[in-house]
Amino acid sequence: ETSTNRIFEVIAEHCGHTGPATHGDARPGDIHRISLDSTRAKIELDWTPEVSLEDGLKTTVYWFKQQTD
């Protein structure tokens, strides 16, 4: 399980953002908590993740930076 705050921290780090996160009020329909498990994908598809969340976010930030250069 990963919080949106942790995702913000990782993305901010790779973007060079040093400011604080801005939190808004909850909106109708917002999901307050979700946690996914890849066990069924392993059983059904023989699939396991090869990239950590942190590495995947780093790669994604890098890709977006390349698109804007």
Secondary structure, DSSP 8 states (H G I E B T S, - for coil): ---HHHHHHHHHHHHT--S--------TT---------HHHHHHH-----S-HHHHHHHHHHHHHHHH-
